[in-house]
Amino acid sequence: MVSWNPWHGCKRYSTGCLHCYVYRRDESVERDASQVQKNAAFDLPIRKKRDGSYHIPSGETVFTCFTSDFFLEEADPWRAEAWQMIRQRQDLYFFFITKRILRFHEQLPADWGTGYPNVTIGVTCENQAMADQRLPYFVSLPIVHKQIVLEPMLESIQLEPYLGCGIEKVSVGGESGQGARLMRYEWAQNVRFQCDRHHVAFHFHQTGARFEKDGRVYRIPRAEQQRQAAKSGLSTIDAK
């Protein structure tokens, strides 16, 4: 697994962004996360070593733009070049998540066609309103690999209208950090049942800091949130 953040910083977009981890981390080092900047590692996918081989070896999964949003408006001047690098490294698997899927067709590569086979796009939805706004459009798009990410999950969400439309995986997670909003076990369990009915892979990624199960609310330290989610046994596959 490799991380590639071609640009850094973001603008809050919907209620799921209220306690954004990028803002939280940047504030800890007195940095303004709302200021979007192109990173020094922008060209990481095509960087080569002295012997001419790539720094990122063939076959790696590249987690892309996790300190911003790939479709962020402020990144428009750089996105075409990012697409070009993704196209050049067809031996890598690029994965990014976005709340701004409604901007998908803006600055899309001319040769996109039915989608690049080495690109997986995940759309994040924090509540039913955002799911019903983003997912009808998402499932209609020419994307080879599609995932839904419910994180931070803020309420029970009905996904079944969208699960028979090429969705390969659904990931669920609660909110971390100071002031984290509540995540309930039953919400994750219900999504798992929906995925089972449509033969879609399900991954319970993390509990979040405030997690309710069987009527009891638990305060879970950040270091334990993924482990406790794994212990629930809800996931049908491991994270990839």
C-alpha positions in Angstrom: 0.0 0.0 0.0 1.3 3.4 -1.0 -0.1 6.9 -0.3 -0.1 9.6 -2.9 -1.4 13.1 -2.0 -0.9 15.2 -5.1 -2.4 18.2 -3.4 -3.3 19.0 0.2 -6.1 20.9 1.9 -9.8 20.9 1.3 -13.0 22.9 1.8 -15.8 21.6 4.0 -18.6 20.4 1.7 -21.3 18.8 3.8 -22.2 17.8 7.3 -19.8 14.8 7.2 -16.9 17.3 7.0 -17.7 18.9 10.4 -14.9 17.1 12.2 -12.6 16.5 9.2 -9.4 14.6 10.3 -7.4 16.7 7.8 -8.4 19.9 9.5 -7.8 18.3 12.9 -4.3 17.2 12.0 -3.4 20.5 10.4 -4.6 22.5 13.4 -2.3 20.5 15.6 0.7 21.9 13.6 -0.8 25.4 13.2 -1.6 24.8 9.5 -4.7 26.0 7.7 -6.3 23.0 6.0 -8.6 25.3 3.9 -5.6 26.5 2.0 -5.2 24.1 -1.0 -1.6 23.6 -2.2 0.1 21.3 -4.7 2.4 18.9 -2.9 6.1 18.4 -3.5 5.2 14.7 -4.1 2.8 15.5 -6.9 4.8 13.4 -9.4 5.4 10.5 -7.1 3.8 7.8 -9.4 6.3 8.5 -12.2 9.4 9.2 -10.1 12.3 6.9 -10.9 15.3 5.7 -9.1 18.9 6.0 -10.4 18.6 2.7 -12.0 15.6 3.8 -14.0 13.0 1.8 -12.1 10.0 3.4 -10.6 9.9 4.3 -6.9 6.5 2.7 -6.7 6.9 -0.9 -7.9 4.4 -2.5 -10.3 1.3 -4.0 -8.7 0.9 -1.6 -5.7 -2.4 -0.1 -4.6 -2.0 3.7 -4.4 -4.3 5.4 -1.9 -4.8 8.7 -3.7 -5.7 12.2 -2.4 -6.6 11.2 1.1 -5.7 14.7 2.5 -8.0 16.4 0.0 -10.7 15.5 -2.5 -9.7 14.5 -6.1 -12.5 16.5 -7.6 -11.9 19.6 -5.4 -12.5 22.8 -7.5 -9.2 24.4 -6.3 -7.3 21.4 -7.8 -8.8 21.9 -11.3 -5.5 23.3 -12.7 -3.6 20.1 -11.6 -6.1 17.3 -12.3 -5.4 16.7 -15.9 -1.7 16.1 -15.2 -2.7 13.7 -12.3 -4.9 11.8 -14.7 -2.0 11.6 -17.1 0.2 10.0 -14.5 -2.5 7.5 -13.6 -2.9 6.6 -17.3 0.9 6.2 -17.6 1.1 3.9 -14.6 -1.5 1.3 -15.7 0.5 -1.3 -13.7 -0.7 0.4 -10.5 -4.1 0.4 -8.9 -5.3 3.9 -7.8 -8.1 4.3 -5.3 -9.6 7.5 -4.2 -12.8 8.6 -2.4 -14.8 11.7 -3.0 -17.8 13.6 -1.8 -17.8 15.7 -5.0 -18.8 13.0 -7.5 -21.3 15.4 -9.1 -18.2 17.1 -10.6 -17.1 13.8 -12.2 -17.4 14.9 -15.9 -15.4 18.1 -15.3 -11.9 17.7 -16.7 -12.3 14.0 -17.4 -9.6 12.6 -19.6 -10.5 12.5 -23.3 -9.7 8.7 -23.5 -11.6 7.8 -20.3 -14.2 5.9 -22.3 -15.9 3.3 -20.0 -13.3 4.0 -17.3 -9.7 3.2 -16.6 -9.4 -0.4 -15.3 -6.7 0.6 -12.8 -8.9 3.2 -11.0 -11.4 2.6 -8.2 -13.6 5.5 -7.1 -15.4 5.5 -3.8 -18.2 7.9 -3.0 -18.7 8.9 0.6 -22.1 9.5 2.1 -22.7 10.3 5.8 -26.5 10.2 5.9 -29.5 9.3 3.8 -29.8 12.7 2.2 -26.3 12.6 0.8 -26.7 9.0 -0.3 -29.9 9.9 -2.3 -28.1 13.0 -3.7 -24.8 11.4 -4.8 -25.5 7.7 -5.5 -28.1 7.9 -8.3 -25.6 9.8 -10.3 -22.6 7.7 -9.2 -24.2 4.4 -10.3 -24.9 5.8 -13.7 -21.3 6.7 -14.4 -18.7 4.9 -16.6 -16.4 3.7 -13.9 -15.0 0.2 -13.9 -14.6 -0.2 -10.1 -17.1 1.5 -7.8 -17.3 1.5 -4.0 -19.5 3.3 -1.4 -18.0 4.6 1.8 -20.3 5.5 4.7 -17.9 7.4 6.9 -18.6 9.1 9.1 -21.9 7.2 9.3 -24.3 9.5 11.1 -27.6 7.7 10.8 -29.1 4.5 9.4 -28.9 4.5 5.6 -30.9 2.5 3.1 -28.6 1.6 0.2 -30.5 -1.2 -1.6 -31.7 0.9 -4.5 -28.0 1.4 -5.5 -26.4 -2.0 -4.7 -27.4 -3.8 -7.9 -25.7 -1.2 -10.0 -22.0 -2.3 -10.2 -21.0 -1.5 -6.6 -18.2 -3.8 -5.6 -17.8 -3.0 -2.0 -19.4 -0.9 0.8 -17.2 0.3 3.7 -18.6 1.7 7.0 -17.0 3.7 9.7 -17.8 6.0 12.6 -16.3 9.4 13.4 -13.1 9.9 15.3 -11.7 12.9 17.2 -12.8 15.4 19.7 -16.6 15.9 19.6 -17.2 12.8 17.4 -20.8 12.1 16.7 -22.4 8.8 17.6 -22.1 5.6 15.5 -24.4 2.6 16.2 -23.7 -1.0 15.7 -27.2 -1.6 14.3 -26.5 0.8 11.5 -23.4 -1.1 10.4 -25.2 -4.4 10.8 -28.2 -3.2 8.7 -25.9 -2.2 5.9 -24.1 -5.6 6.1 -27.5 -7.3 5.7 -28.3 -5.1 2.6 -25.0 -6.0 1.1 -25.5 -9.7 1.7 -28.8 -9.6 -0.2 -27.1 -8.1 -3.2 -23.9 -10.1 -3.0 -21.8 -7.0 -2.4 -18.6 -7.1 -0.2 -18.9 -5.3 3.1 -16.2 -3.9 5.4 -16.7 -2.4 8.8 -13.7 -0.2 8.9 -13.9 1.5 12.3 -16.3 2.0 15.2 -15.6 5.7 15.7 -14.9 7.3 19.1 -18.5 7.1 20.3 -20.0 3.7 19.6 -23.4 2.4 20.7 -24.2 -1.3 20.9 -27.2 -2.9 22.7 -28.1 0.5 24.2 -24.7 1.2 25.8 -22.4 3.9 24.5 -18.7 3.2 24.5 -15.8 5.7 24.3 -13.2 3.9 22.2 -9.6 5.2 21.8 -8.4 5.9 18.3 -5.9 3.1 18.4 -8.7 0.6 19.2 -11.4 1.7 16.7 -10.3 -0.5 13.8 -9.6 -3.5 16.0 -13.0 -3.3 17.7 -14.7 -3.1 14.4 -12.8 -6.2 13.2 -13.9 -8.0 16.4 -17.5 -7.4 15.5 -17.3 -10.0 12.8 -19.5 -7.9 10.5 -17.0 -7.6 7.6 -17.3 -10.1 4.8 -13.8 -9.3 3.4 -10.6 -7.7 4.7 -9.8 -4.1 3.8 -8.0 -3.6 0.5 
